Amino acid sequence: MTLLQIIFIISGVVLVIISVDFFTKKKLNLFNILLLLWAGILLPLFVIFPGLLDKLGGFFWIVSWVDLLIYSSIIFLFYVCITLTNKLWDIKTQMTSIVRELAIENSDRKKIKWKIVFIIPVYNEAKKIKKILEEILSEGYKNIIVINDGSSDTSLSKLRKIEQEYKNIVVLNHFKNRWQWATLETGFEYIRRYGSVDYIVTYDSDWQHQISDLGRFVDAMENDKNLDIAIGSRFLKWGKTNASFIRTVVLKLGIFFTYATTGKRFTDTHNGYRVIRSKTLDTLRITMDRMSHGSEILGIIAKKKLRYQEIPVHIKYTKYSIENGQSSANAIAIAIRIIWGKLFR
């Protein structure tokens, strides 16, 4: 018996043991367990009876049984990689759920009763956050939920002082950075539990959004009571942006990508300015990691057939917002996550 055959037999025994262990501890679904068990049985079986491999290889026009084993191993390893990646995805989601629950439970859990509430994610915005909040308050809007996403600067301490100064501001704190998707979902979950509001506004903290645009969102929601969500677009008539040529090209490519993955013709894809009707929050649950949530929200709109309207907005890029925002190169990572989620999740 060759060394390669011994390795295959040992690998098969290990796979059988692992599949039995996963079955007793319920770590994988039944399909994955059966696949592992099947591979564990076939490996030593083919070593002991190589003629079976010859017959099977002939069926697939493969001459050598060794080639068949190698090809099968490559396919199996690819499957294992997919499974492990999805498992890692699930672990990150569970970790985010823990971070979210601690943020809500450790808050004052104030009841929110108002027509409009803002959700503002914050990450290392100590220099600007108070001015942004005061700009919103100066326009007559009172209720704001600010989620500090594990900032490494003094954002949290400044937000705690602001919370004491303005009683209608709620500060939630992620003890670990979990990216913008998690902060939005934390704000949504807080409203699901403690809110009695009409509309939720998602608003960035880097000065890209203009509070003067909000009236058009609210008018759209008021005029159409069946409208579930209004989403901002910098590329509609009356919309404005000073985005660079490269960023504009990336955003335009994102429009085609979103059409290919959702079948919907949105005019802007990664615009964080939105107004959501409160009843829509039960349908709108974000799960995709990092900055892919913009595409995920559009995907949910398409899949759940939510009624939506695009609203022209002015997105203003400054040196500060560019330094603190995501780069155009991140679009590739977003596309990969979207495709992976559709194919393997």
C-alpha positions as CSV (number, residue, x, y, z in Angstrom):
1,M,0.0,0.0,0.0
2,T,1.4,3.4,-1.0
3,L,1.7,6.4,1.2
4,L,-1.0,8.2,-0.9
5,Q,-3.4,5.3,-0.3
6,I,-2.7,5.4,3.5
7,I,-3.3,9.2,3.5
8,F,-6.7,8.7,1.7
9,I,-7.8,6.0,4.2
10,I,-6.9,8.1,7.2
11,S,-8.6,11.1,5.6
12,G,-11.8,9.0,5.1
13,V,-11.8,7.8,8.7
14,V,-11.3,11.4,9.9
15,L,-14.2,12.6,7.8
16,V,-16.5,9.9,9.1
17,I,-15.6,10.8,12.7
18,I,-16.1,14.5,12.0
19,S,-19.5,13.9,10.3
20,V,-20.7,11.8,13.3
21,D,-19.5,14.5,15.7
22,F,-21.2,17.3,13.8
23,F,-24.4,15.2,13.7
24,T,-24.5,14.6,17.4
25,K,-23.7,18.3,18.2
26,K,-25.9,19.6,15.4
27,K,-23.1,21.9,14.1
28,L,-24.1,21.5,10.4
29,N,-27.3,20.9,8.5
30,L,-28.1,17.3,7.4
31,F,-27.0,17.8,3.8
32,N,-23.5,18.9,4.8
33,I,-23.2,16.1,7.3
34,L,-24.3,13.5,4.7
35,L,-21.8,14.9,2.2
36,L,-18.9,14.6,4.6
37,L,-20.0,11.1,5.6
38,W,-20.3,10.1,1.9
39,A,-16.8,11.4,1.2
40,G,-15.4,9.7,4.3
41,I,-16.8,6.3,3.1
42,L,-15.8,6.7,-0.5
43,L,-12.2,7.5,0.1
44,P,-11.1,4.3,1.7
45,L,-13.6,2.3,-0.4
46,F,-11.9,3.5,-3.6
47,V,-8.4,2.7,-2.2
48,I,-9.4,-0.8,-1.2
49,F,-11.3,-1.4,-4.5
50,P,-9.5,0.7,-7.1
51,G,-11.5,-1.0,-9.9
52,L,-14.5,1.1,-8.8
53,L,-12.6,4.2,-9.5
54,D,-11.7,3.0,-13.0
55,K,-15.3,2.3,-13.8
56,L,-16.4,5.7,-12.3
57,G,-13.6,7.5,-14.1
58,G,-14.6,5.8,-17.4
59,F,-18.1,7.2,-16.9
60,F,-16.6,10.7,-16.8
61,W,-14.0,10.1,-19.5
62,I,-11.1,10.2,-17.0
63,V,-8.4,7.6,-17.7
64,S,-6.6,7.4,-14.4
65,W,-8.2,6.8,-11.0
66,V,-5.6,9.0,-9.5
67,D,-6.8,11.9,-11.7
68,L,-10.4,11.2,-10.6
69,L,-9.3,11.4,-6.9
70,I,-7.5,14.6,-7.5
71,Y,-10.3,16.3,-9.3
72,S,-12.8,15.1,-6.7
73,S,-10.6,16.4,-3.9
74,I,-10.3,19.8,-5.6
75,I,-14.1,20.0,-5.9
76,F,-14.5,18.8,-2.3
77,L,-12.0,21.4,-1.0
78,F,-13.8,24.1,-2.9
79,Y,-17.0,23.0,-1.2
80,V,-15.3,23.0,2.2
81,C,-14.0,26.6,1.6
82,I,-17.6,27.7,0.8
83,T,-18.9,26.1,3.9
84,L,-16.2,27.5,6.1
85,T,-16.7,31.0,4.6
86,N,-20.4,30.8,5.3
87,K,-19.7,29.6,8.8
88,L,-17.4,32.6,9.3
89,W,-20.2,34.8,8.0
90,D,-22.6,33.4,10.5
91,I,-20.1,33.8,13.3
92,K,-19.7,37.5,12.4
93,T,-23.5,37.9,12.3
94,Q,-23.8,36.3,15.7
95,M,-21.1,38.6,17.1
96,T,-22.8,41.6,15.7
97,S,-26.1,40.5,17.3
98,I,-24.3,40.4,20.7
99,V,-22.8,43.8,20.1
100,R,-26.2,45.2,19.2
101,E,-28.0,43.6,22.1
102,L,-25.5,45.0,24.6
103,A,-25.7,48.4,23.0
104,I,-29.5,48.5,23.4
105,E,-29.6,46.9,26.9
106,N,-26.9,49.3,28.2
107,S,-28.8,52.4,26.9
108,D,-31.4,54.4,28.8
109,R,-34.1,52.7,26.6
110,K,-36.1,55.9,26.2
111,K,-39.5,55.7,24.5
112,I,-39.5,57.6,21.3
113,K,-42.8,59.1,20.3
114,W,-42.4,61.6,17.4
115,K,-43.2,61.9,13.7
116,I,-39.6,61.7,12.5
117,V,-36.5,60.1,14.0
118,F,-33.0,60.2,12.6
119,I,-30.5,57.3,12.7
120,I,-26.9,58.5,12.5
121,P,-24.0,56.1,12.5
122,V,-20.8,57.5,14.0
123,Y,-17.2,56.3,13.7
124,N,-14.4,58.6,14.7
125,E,-16.4,61.8,14.2
126,A,-15.5,63.6,17.4
127,K,-14.5,66.8,15.5
128,K,-17.8,67.2,13.7
129,I,-20.6,65.3,15.3
130,K,-21.9,68.0,17.6
131,K,-22.2,70.5,14.8
132,I,-24.1,68.0,12.6
133,L,-26.5,67.2,15.4
134,E,-27.1,70.9,16.2
135,E,-27.7,71.6,12.5
136,I,-30.5,69.0,12.5
137,L,-31.9,70.3,15.8
138,S,-31.9,73.9,14.5
139,E,-34.3,72.8,11.7
140,G,-36.9,71.7,14.3
141,Y,-36.2,68.0,14.2
142,K,-35.9,66.6,17.8
143,N,-35.5,62.9,17.9
144,I,-32.1,61.4,17.0
145,I,-30.6,58.0,17.6
146,V,-26.8,58.1,17.3
147,I,-24.9,54.8,17.2
148,N,-21.2,55.0,18.1
149,D,-19.6,52.2,16.2
150,G,-16.6,51.4,18.4
151,S,-14.9,54.7,17.7
152,S,-11.2,54.9,18.7
153,D,-11.3,58.7,19.2
154,T,-13.3,60.7,21.8
155,S,-16.6,60.4,19.9
156,L,-18.3,58.4,22.6
157,S,-17.4,60.8,25.5
158,K,-18.6,63.7,23.4
159,L,-21.8,61.9,22.5
160,R,-22.5,61.2,26.2
161,K,-22.3,64.9,27.0
162,I,-24.6,65.7,24.1
163,E,-27.1,63.1,25.3
164,Q,-27.2,64.8,28.7
165,E,-27.6,68.2,27.1
166,Y,-30.4,67.2,24.6
167,K,-32.9,64.9,26.2
168,N,-34.3,63.7,22.8
169,I,-31.0,62.3,21.6
170,V,-30.4,58.6,22.3
171,V,-26.8,57.3,22.2
172,L,-26.1,53.6,21.6
173,N,-22.6,52.3,21.8
174,H,-21.1,49.4,19.9
175,F,-18.2,48.2,22.1
176,K,-16.6,46.8,18.8
177,N,-16.6,48.3,15.4
178,R,-19.1,46.5,13.2
179,W,-19.4,48.8,10.2
180,Q,-22.4,51.0,9.1
181,W,-24.8,48.1,8.2
182,A,-24.7,47.0,11.9
183,T,-25.3,50.6,13.2
184,L,-28.3,51.0,11.0
185,E,-29.8,47.7,12.1
186,T,-29.1,48.6,15.7
187,G,-31.1,51.8,15.3
188,F,-33.9,49.9,13.5
189,E,-34.1,47.4,16.3
190,Y,-34.2,50.1,18.9
191,I,-37.2,51.7,17.1
192,R,-38.9,48.3,16.7
193,R,-38.8,47.9,20.5
194,Y,-39.2,51.4,21.9
195,G,-40.3,53.6,19.0
196,S,-43.7,55.0,18.0
197,V,-42.8,57.1,15.0
198,D,-44.0,57.6,11.4
199,Y,-40.7,58.0,9.6
200,I,-37.0,56.9,10.1
201,V,-34.3,59.0,8.4
202,T,-30.9,57.4,7.7
203,Y,-28.4,60.2,7.7
204,D,-24.6,60.2,7.4
205,S,-22.3,62.0,9.9
206,D,-19.7,63.2,7.4
207,W,-21.4,66.3,6.0
208,Q,-22.4,64.6,2.6
209,H,-26.1,65.0,3.2
210,Q,-28.0,68.2,3.3
211,I,-30.8,68.7,5.8
212,S,-32.6,71.0,3.4
213,D,-33.3,68.0,1.1
214,L,-35.4,66.2,3.8
215,G,-38.6,68.1,3.0
216,R,-38.9,66.4,-0.5
217,F,-38.6,63.0,1.2
218,V,-41.4,63.8,3.7
219,D,-43.6,65.3,1.0
220,A,-43.3,62.1,-1.0
221,M,-44.2,59.9,2.0
222,E,-47.1,62.2,2.9
223,N,-48.5,62.3,-0.6
224,D,-48.4,58.5,-1.1
225,K,-49.5,56.6,2.1
226,N,-48.5,53.3,0.4
227,L,-44.9,54.4,-0.1
228,D,-42.6,52.2,2.0
229,I,-39.3,53.9,1.4
230,A,-37.9,57.0,-0.2
231,I,-34.3,56.8,-1.3
232,G,-32.0,59.6,-2.3
233,S,-30.5,59.9,-5.8
234,R,-27.8,62.4,-6.8
235,F,-28.4,61.6,-10.5
236,L,-32.0,62.6,-10.9
237,K,-33.1,65.9,-12.2
238,W,-32.5,68.6,-9.5
239,G,-30.1,66.3,-7.8
240,K,-26.5,67.5,-7.4
241,T,-23.1,66.1,-6.6
242,N,-19.5,67.2,-6.9
243,A,-18.2,63.6,-7.0
244,S,-15.0,63.1,-8.9
245,F,-15.0,61.5,-12.4
246,I,-13.7,58.2,-11.1
247,R,-16.3,58.0,-8.3
248,T,-19.0,58.9,-10.7
249,V,-18.0,56.1,-13.1
250,V,-17.9,53.6,-10.2
251,L,-21.4,54.8,-9.1
252,K,-22.7,54.5,-12.7
253,L,-21.3,51.0,-13.0
254,G,-23.0,50.2,-9.7
255,I,-26.4,51.1,-11.3
256,F,-25.8,48.5,-14.0
257,F,-24.7,45.9,-11.5
258,T,-27.8,46.5,-9.3
259,Y,-30.0,46.1,-12.3
260,A,-28.3,42.8,-13.2
261,T,-28.8,41.5,-9.6
262,T,-32.2,42.9,-8.8
263,G,-34.0,43.6,-12.1
264,K,-34.8,47.2,-10.8
265,R,-33.6,50.3,-12.6
266,F,-32.4,52.5,-9.7
267,T,-30.7,55.8,-10.7
268,D,-28.3,55.7,-7.7
269,T,-27.2,52.7,-5.7
270,H,-25.1,53.6,-2.7
271,N,-26.9,56.6,-1.4
272,G,-27.3,56.6,2.4
273,Y,-30.0,59.3,2.5
274,R,-33.3,57.5,3.0
275,V,-36.7,57.9,4.7
276,I,-38.4,54.7,5.7
277,R,-42.0,54.3,6.9
278,S,-41.9,52.7,10.3
279,K,-44.1,49.6,9.4
280,T,-41.5,48.7,6.8
281,L,-38.8,48.0,9.4
282,D,-40.3,44.5,10.0
283,T,-39.4,43.7,6.4
284,L,-36.2,45.7,6.1
285,R,-33.7,43.7,8.1
286,I,-30.0,44.1,7.1
287,T,-27.6,41.2,7.4
288,M,-24.8,41.8,4.9
289,D,-21.4,42.7,6.4
290,R,-19.4,45.8,6.0
291,M,-20.6,48.4,3.4
292,S,-22.7,46.1,1.3
293,H,-25.9,47.1,3.0
294,G,-26.7,49.8,0.4
295,S,-27.0,47.1,-2.3
296,E,-28.7,44.7,0.1
297,I,-31.4,47.3,0.9
298,L,-32.1,47.7,-2.8
299,G,-32.2,43.9,-3.1
300,I,-34.8,43.7,-0.3
301,I,-36.9,46.4,-2.1
302,A,-36.9,44.3,-5.2
303,K,-37.4,41.0,-3.6
304,K,-40.1,42.1,-1.2
305,K,-41.7,44.3,-3.8
306,L,-41.6,47.3,-1.5
307,R,-43.1,50.5,-2.9
308,Y,-40.3,53.1,-3.3
309,Q,-39.6,56.5,-4.8
310,E,-36.3,58.1,-5.6
311,I,-35.8,61.6,-4.4
312,P,-33.2,64.1,-5.9
313,V,-30.6,65.1,-3.3
314,H,-27.4,67.1,-3.1
315,I,-24.5,64.9,-2.1
316,K,-21.5,67.2,-1.2
317,Y,-18.1,65.7,-1.1
318,T,-15.5,67.6,1.1
319,K,-12.0,66.8,2.0
320,Y,-13.3,65.6,5.4
321,S,-16.0,63.3,3.9
322,I,-13.6,61.8,1.4
323,E,-11.0,61.0,4.1
324,N,-13.6,59.5,6.4
325,G,-15.8,57.7,3.8
326,Q,-15.3,54.5,1.8
327,S,-13.0,54.5,-1.2
328,S,-14.2,53.8,-4.7
329,A,-12.1,50.6,-4.8
330,N,-14.4,49.2,-2.1
331,A,-17.0,48.8,-4.8
332,I,-15.2,45.6,-6.0
333,A,-15.5,44.1,-2.5
334,I,-19.2,45.0,-2.3
335,A,-19.9,43.3,-5.7
336,I,-18.1,40.2,-4.5
337,R,-20.1,40.0,-1.3
338,I,-23.4,40.5,-3.2
339,I,-22.6,37.8,-5.7
340,W,-21.4,35.4,-3.0
341,G,-24.5,36.0,-1.0
342,K,-26.7,35.2,-4.0
343,L,-24.8,32.1,-5.1
344,F,-23.7,30.5,-1.9
345,R,-25.9,31.7,1.0
